[in-house]
Amino acid sequence: MAATAPPVATRGSQAPATPGRDTALDFWRGFALVSIFINHVSGNVLENWTHKNFGFSDAAELFVLFAGYAAACAYSRRYEGPTEERFNVSLKVMSRAAGLYTTHLAMLVLGSAVFAWAVLRTGDAGLFNVVALDPFLLDPIQALVKAATLSYQPGYLNILPLYFVLIGILPLLLWMSSRSLSATLAVSAALYTAVGLARINLPSYPMEGGWFFNPLSWQFLFTIGFLLGVKRERTGITVPFRRGPWLLALGFLMLSFVVTVFQLAPEAEGVVLRDMLMVPEKQYLSVPRLLHVLALAYVVVHSPLQLWAASRPPTNALAMMGRHSLPVFCTGLVISMLGVTLRQTGHDGAGFDIVYVALGITVQILVAWLLTMTERRRERSATRASTAALRP
């Protein structure tokens, strides 16, 4: 999916940016992918240095926010065309959703194969329990049916089902936003609030409790990113700089840093409203998590960091990873699951962690580079063909 970066803005500047592809969003998506990969090789020493340890939100929130923004930049302008074009855009989006569904099933097979290989190598069937793959052994028929209906999501395999649902509702968001951005935001916010208070979730198997990433809650963050992207496509501006809100957001980030680093957040006690306001509540996207990722995005976009990210060349490693986020994410997922099996079978220690994570990131960069080069080759071929067609 094409992605367009947020407009580069200096503090105090409100000049609209010309919509178009930039490397800034790709760069930050690449950053999120690296963070997700490091966190997925659970227990490694580098995991302690990802930004989830210094604030309320983590890379998952960034991933969803960027996904909504990128979706708007890819489809919203085309959707404002004639009815036939709207229909074609909707079909393309649904085709994208179908691709995500099949990708998830493929990752389920590959991930299971990684742990099956580890079991065959060690003879320890208990490794299946590490990522909740044991239903395939205990009740394979039921597990297959539940996996196909997305109610069974083994460990590490719960982000793509969320992404599938979010892209699946994109045609509805496109239709609603073409009529009113504020009404779209209000409906999304109302759903988020109602779901959080009533504890509504999609069914899960074999454990009850619903999806780990409840799409009925996480749709709000996706919608916010989407509406920011729509606004940028229409006006060239997402959220202009305001000194007061910027300082307030920075203060909130500092507060979250202190609370997280010194572990000052109180534990949830089973009270619904209290749970929604607790930092650990990730399933329903707690209010502190939501506010933190929005504050982080606002502060960074109106800071020198955004100018620096936007000035990176398209061949920057993180920018290439962000541009090809889905294949890079899937590559990292398989490598991280392999890393988990290795750590579970005696390959641990700081040295192993650093070398393995570095090699994993290198492989993901290589995948992104190959895809980028392939894309450029196609573009050059298309340009040559177009030029040849214009010759007399």
C-alpha positions as CSV (number, residue, x, y, z in Angstrom):
1,M,0.0,0.0,0.0
2,A,1.4,3.4,-0.9
3,A,2.1,5.6,2.1
4,T,2.5,9.3,2.3
5,A,4.4,11.0,5.0
6,P,3.0,13.6,7.3
7,P,3.8,17.2,6.2
8,V,7.1,18.5,7.4
9,A,6.4,21.5,9.6
10,T,8.7,23.5,11.8
11,R,7.5,24.8,15.1
12,G,5.1,27.7,14.6
13,S,4.7,27.0,10.9
14,Q,1.3,26.4,9.4
15,A,2.1,26.5,5.7
16,P,0.4,23.6,3.9
17,A,2.6,20.9,2.5
18,T,2.0,19.6,-1.0
19,P,0.5,16.1,-0.8
20,G,2.9,13.6,-2.1
21,R,5.1,10.7,-1.1
22,D,7.8,11.5,1.4
23,T,10.2,9.3,3.3
24,A,9.2,10.5,6.8
25,L,6.3,8.2,7.3
26,D,8.1,5.3,5.8
27,F,11.1,6.0,8.1
28,W,8.9,6.0,11.2
29,R,7.1,2.9,10.0
30,G,10.5,1.2,9.7
31,F,11.3,2.3,13.2
32,A,8.1,0.7,14.5
33,L,8.9,-2.5,12.6
34,V,12.3,-2.7,14.1
35,S,10.8,-2.2,17.6
36,I,8.2,-4.8,17.0
37,F,10.9,-7.3,15.9
38,I,13.1,-6.7,18.9
39,N,10.1,-7.0,21.3
40,H,9.0,-10.2,19.6
41,V,12.3,-11.9,20.4
42,S,11.0,-11.9,23.9
43,G,13.5,-11.8,26.8
44,N,16.5,-10.5,24.8
45,V,18.6,-7.7,26.4
46,L,17.7,-5.2,23.7
47,E,14.0,-5.4,24.5
48,N,14.7,-3.3,27.6
49,W,15.7,-0.4,25.3
50,T,12.7,-0.2,23.0
51,H,10.4,2.8,23.6
52,K,7.7,0.7,25.3
53,N,9.9,0.9,28.4
54,F,9.8,4.7,28.4
55,G,6.2,5.5,27.9
56,F,2.6,4.2,28.0
57,S,2.4,3.0,24.3
58,D,4.6,0.8,22.2
59,A,5.2,0.0,18.6
60,A,1.8,-1.6,18.1
61,E,0.1,1.7,18.6
62,L,2.4,3.4,16.1
63,F,1.8,0.6,13.6
64,V,-2.0,1.1,13.7
65,L,-1.8,4.9,13.7
66,F,0.5,4.8,10.6
67,A,-1.7,2.2,8.9
68,G,-4.7,4.4,9.1
69,Y,-2.8,7.5,7.9
70,A,-1.2,5.5,5.0
71,A,-4.6,4.1,4.0
72,A,-6.1,7.6,3.7
73,C,-3.1,8.8,1.6
74,A,-3.4,5.7,-0.7
75,Y,-7.2,5.8,-1.3
76,S,-9.0,8.9,-0.1
77,R,-8.3,11.2,-3.0
78,R,-9.3,8.5,-5.6
79,Y,-12.5,7.8,-3.6
80,E,-13.6,11.4,-4.1
81,G,-14.0,10.7,-7.8
82,P,-17.0,9.5,-9.7
83,T,-19.2,6.6,-8.5
84,E,-17.4,4.0,-10.7
85,E,-14.0,5.0,-9.3
86,R,-15.4,4.7,-5.7
87,F,-16.5,1.2,-6.5
88,N,-13.1,0.3,-8.0
89,V,-11.3,1.7,-4.9
90,S,-13.6,-0.3,-2.6
91,L,-12.8,-3.4,-4.6
92,K,-9.1,-2.8,-4.4
93,V,-9.4,-2.3,-0.6
94,M,-11.3,-5.5,-0.2
95,S,-8.7,-7.3,-2.3
96,R,-6.1,-5.9,0.0
97,A,-8.0,-7.3,3.0
98,A,-8.3,-10.7,1.4
99,G,-4.5,-10.6,0.8
100,L,-4.0,-9.9,4.5
101,Y,-6.2,-12.8,5.5
102,T,-4.3,-15.3,3.3
103,T,-1.0,-13.8,4.5
104,H,-2.0,-14.4,8.1
105,L,-2.9,-18.1,7.4
106,A,0.5,-18.5,5.6
107,M,2.2,-17.0,8.7
108,L,0.3,-19.4,10.9
109,V,1.6,-22.3,8.9
110,L,5.2,-21.0,8.8
111,G,5.2,-20.1,12.5
112,S,3.9,-23.6,13.4
113,A,6.5,-25.2,11.2
114,V,9.3,-23.2,13.0
115,F,8.1,-24.6,16.4
116,A,7.5,-28.1,14.9
117,W,11.1,-28.0,13.7
118,A,12.3,-27.1,17.2
119,V,10.2,-30.0,18.7
120,L,11.7,-32.5,16.2
121,R,15.2,-31.2,17.0
122,T,14.8,-31.3,20.8
123,G,12.0,-33.9,21.4
124,D,10.4,-31.4,23.7
125,A,6.7,-31.0,22.7
126,G,6.3,-28.5,25.5
127,L,7.7,-25.9,23.1
128,F,4.3,-25.7,21.5
129,N,3.0,-24.2,24.7
130,V,5.3,-21.2,24.4
131,V,3.1,-19.5,21.8
132,A,-0.1,-21.5,22.5
133,L,0.2,-23.9,19.6
134,D,-0.8,-26.9,21.7
135,P,-4.4,-26.8,20.4
136,F,-3.0,-28.2,17.1
137,L,-1.9,-31.3,19.1
138,L,-4.9,-31.6,21.5
139,D,-7.7,-30.9,19.1
140,P,-6.4,-30.2,15.5
141,I,-9.8,-30.2,13.8
142,Q,-11.2,-27.6,16.1
143,A,-8.0,-25.6,16.0
144,L,-8.0,-25.5,12.2
145,V,-11.6,-24.3,12.1
146,K,-11.0,-21.6,14.7
147,A,-7.8,-20.5,13.0
148,A,-9.6,-20.1,9.7
149,T,-12.3,-18.0,11.5
150,L,-9.6,-16.0,13.3
151,S,-10.8,-16.8,16.8
152,Y,-7.7,-18.9,17.4
153,Q,-4.6,-16.6,17.3
154,P,-1.4,-18.2,18.7
155,G,1.2,-15.9,20.2
156,Y,2.8,-13.4,17.8
157,L,0.0,-14.0,15.3
158,N,-2.5,-11.5,16.5
159,I,-1.5,-8.3,14.7
160,L,-2.4,-9.4,11.2
161,P,-6.0,-10.4,12.1
162,L,-6.4,-6.9,13.6
163,Y,-4.9,-5.3,10.5
164,F,-7.3,-7.5,8.3
165,V,-10.3,-6.2,10.2
166,L,-9.2,-2.6,10.0
167,I,-8.6,-2.7,6.3
168,G,-11.9,-4.5,5.9
169,I,-13.8,-1.5,7.4
170,L,-11.9,1.0,5.3
171,P,-14.6,1.2,2.6
172,L,-17.0,2.3,5.3
173,L,-14.6,4.9,6.6
174,L,-14.0,6.2,3.1
175,W,-17.8,6.6,2.5
176,M,-18.4,8.2,5.9
177,S,-15.4,10.6,5.7
178,S,-16.6,11.7,2.2
179,R,-19.6,13.1,4.0
180,S,-18.3,14.3,7.3
181,L,-14.9,14.0,9.0
182,S,-16.3,15.1,12.4
183,A,-19.2,12.6,12.2
184,T,-16.8,9.8,11.3
185,L,-14.6,10.6,14.3
186,A,-17.6,10.9,16.6
187,V,-19.0,7.5,15.6
188,S,-15.6,5.9,16.0
189,A,-15.1,7.5,19.4
190,A,-18.6,6.4,20.6
191,L,-17.9,2.8,19.5
192,Y,-14.5,2.9,21.3
193,T,-16.1,4.1,24.5
194,A,-19.1,1.7,24.4
195,V,-16.9,-1.3,23.8
196,G,-14.5,-0.4,26.5
197,L,-17.2,0.2,29.1
198,A,-19.3,-2.9,28.1
199,R,-16.2,-5.1,27.5
200,I,-17.4,-6.2,24.1
201,N,-14.9,-8.3,22.1
202,L,-14.8,-10.8,19.3
203,P,-14.7,-14.5,20.5
204,S,-11.4,-16.2,21.1
205,Y,-10.2,-19.8,21.3
206,P,-9.2,-21.8,23.4
207,M,-9.1,-19.2,26.2
208,E,-12.0,-16.9,26.7
209,G,-11.6,-13.2,26.9
210,G,-11.6,-12.2,23.3
211,W,-8.9,-11.0,20.8
212,F,-5.7,-9.7,22.3
213,F,-6.0,-6.6,20.0
214,N,-9.7,-5.9,20.2
215,P,-10.5,-4.4,16.7
216,L,-13.6,-2.8,18.0
217,S,-11.4,-0.7,20.3
218,W,-8.3,-0.3,18.1
219,Q,-10.4,1.0,15.2
220,F,-10.5,4.3,17.0
221,L,-6.7,4.8,16.7
222,F,-6.8,3.6,13.1
223,T,-9.7,6.0,12.3
224,I,-7.8,8.9,13.9
225,G,-4.8,8.2,11.7
226,F,-7.1,7.8,8.7
227,L,-8.8,11.1,9.3
228,L,-5.5,12.9,9.7
229,G,-4.4,11.4,6.3
230,V,-7.7,12.5,4.7
231,K,-7.3,16.0,6.0
232,R,-3.7,16.2,4.7
233,E,-4.8,15.0,1.3
234,R,-7.5,17.7,1.2
235,T,-5.7,20.7,2.7
236,G,-2.0,19.8,2.9
237,I,-2.1,20.1,6.7
238,T,-2.8,17.5,9.4
239,V,-2.6,19.2,12.8
240,P,-1.0,22.6,12.8
241,F,1.5,23.6,15.5
242,R,0.1,25.3,18.6
243,R,2.5,26.1,21.4
244,G,0.1,25.3,24.2
245,P,-1.0,21.9,23.0
246,W,2.6,21.0,22.0
247,L,3.9,21.8,25.5
248,L,1.0,19.9,27.0
249,A,1.7,16.8,24.9
250,L,5.4,17.1,25.8
251,G,4.5,17.3,29.5
252,F,2.3,14.2,29.1
253,L,5.2,12.3,27.5
254,M,7.4,13.3,30.4
255,L,4.8,12.1,32.9
256,S,4.5,8.8,31.1
257,F,8.2,8.4,31.2
258,V,8.4,8.9,34.9
259,V,5.4,6.6,35.6
260,T,6.8,3.9,33.3
261,V,10.4,3.9,34.3
262,F,9.7,4.1,38.0
263,Q,6.7,1.7,37.7
264,L,4.2,4.0,39.4
265,A,1.1,3.0,37.5
266,P,-1.5,1.4,39.8
267,E,-2.8,-2.1,39.0
268,A,-6.2,-2.5,37.5
269,E,-8.7,-4.0,39.9
270,G,-11.4,-5.4,37.7
271,V,-13.5,-2.2,37.7
272,V,-14.4,-1.5,34.1
273,L,-13.9,2.3,34.1
274,R,-10.7,1.9,36.1
275,D,-9.4,-0.7,33.6
276,M,-9.9,1.7,30.8
277,L,-7.8,4.3,32.6
278,M,-5.0,1.9,33.4
279,V,-1.8,1.8,31.4
280,P,-1.5,-2.0,31.1
281,E,-4.9,-2.3,29.5
282,K,-3.8,-3.1,25.9
283,Q,-6.6,-5.3,24.8
284,Y,-9.2,-2.5,24.8
285,L,-6.5,0.2,24.1
286,S,-6.6,2.1,27.4
287,V,-6.9,5.9,27.4
288,P,-3.3,6.5,28.6
289,R,-2.0,4.4,25.7
290,L,-4.2,6.2,23.2
291,L,-3.2,9.6,24.5
292,H,0.5,8.7,24.7
293,V,0.8,7.6,21.0
294,L,-1.1,10.7,19.9
295,A,1.1,13.0,22.0
296,L,4.2,11.3,20.8
297,A,3.2,11.7,17.1
298,Y,2.3,15.4,17.7
299,V,5.5,16.3,19.4
300,V,7.7,14.4,16.9
301,V,5.9,15.8,13.8
302,H,6.5,19.4,15.1
303,S,10.2,18.9,16.0
304,P,13.6,18.7,14.3
305,L,13.2,14.9,14.4
306,Q,10.5,15.1,11.7
307,L,12.7,17.4,9.5
308,W,15.6,15.0,9.9
309,A,13.4,11.9,9.0
310,A,11.9,13.7,6.0
311,S,15.4,14.5,4.7
312,R,16.5,10.8,4.6
313,P,16.9,9.4,1.1
314,P,14.4,6.9,-0.1
315,T,17.1,4.2,0.1
316,N,17.5,4.7,3.8
317,A,17.2,1.3,5.5
318,L,14.3,2.3,7.8
319,A,12.5,4.1,4.9
320,M,12.8,1.0,2.7
321,M,11.5,-1.2,5.5
322,G,8.5,1.1,6.1
323,R,7.7,1.3,2.4
324,H,7.4,-2.5,2.2
325,S,6.0,-2.9,5.7
326,L,4.0,-6.1,5.2
327,P,6.7,-8.4,3.7
328,V,9.2,-6.9,6.1
329,F,6.9,-7.5,9.1
330,C,6.2,-11.1,8.0
331,T,10.0,-11.8,7.6
332,G,10.7,-10.4,11.0
333,L,7.8,-12.5,12.5
334,V,9.3,-15.7,11.2
335,I,12.8,-14.8,12.4
336,S,11.6,-13.7,15.8
337,M,9.7,-17.0,16.3
338,L,12.8,-18.9,15.3
339,G,14.7,-16.7,17.9
340,V,12.2,-17.6,20.6
341,T,12.7,-21.4,19.9
342,L,16.5,-20.9,20.1
343,R,16.3,-19.1,23.4
344,Q,14.0,-21.7,24.8
345,T,16.6,-24.4,23.9
346,G,19.6,-23.0,25.6
347,H,20.8,-20.3,23.2
348,D,20.7,-17.2,25.4
349,G,22.9,-14.6,26.9
350,A,23.6,-11.0,25.9
351,G,26.0,-11.9,23.1
352,F,23.5,-14.2,21.4
353,D,20.7,-11.7,21.8
354,I,22.7,-8.9,20.2
355,V,24.0,-11.0,17.3
356,Y,20.7,-12.6,16.6
357,V,18.7,-9.4,16.6
358,A,21.3,-7.6,14.5
359,L,21.2,-10.5,11.9
360,G,17.4,-10.5,11.9
361,I,17.3,-6.7,11.3
362,T,19.9,-7.1,8.5
363,V,17.7,-9.8,6.8
364,Q,14.7,-7.5,7.0
365,I,16.7,-4.6,5.5
366,L,17.9,-7.0,2.7
367,V,14.3,-8.0,1.9
368,A,13.2,-4.3,1.8
369,W,16.2,-3.4,-0.4
370,L,15.4,-6.3,-2.9
371,L,11.8,-5.1,-3.1
372,T,12.8,-1.5,-3.6
373,M,15.2,-2.4,-6.4
374,T,12.5,-4.6,-8.0
375,E,10.1,-1.7,-7.8
376,R,12.5,0.7,-9.3
377,R,13.3,-1.7,-12.1
378,R,9.6,-1.9,-13.0
379,E,9.3,1.9,-12.9
380,R,12.2,2.3,-15.3
381,S,10.8,-0.4,-17.6
382,A,7.4,1.4,-17.6
383,T,9.1,4.7,-18.3
384,R,11.1,3.3,-21.3
385,A,8.0,1.6,-22.7
386,S,6.0,4.9,-22.4
387,T,8.8,6.8,-24.1
388,A,9.0,4.3,-26.9
389,A,5.3,4.5,-27.4
390,L,5.5,8.3,-27.9
391,R,8.2,8.1,-30.6
392,P,7.1,8.6,-34.2
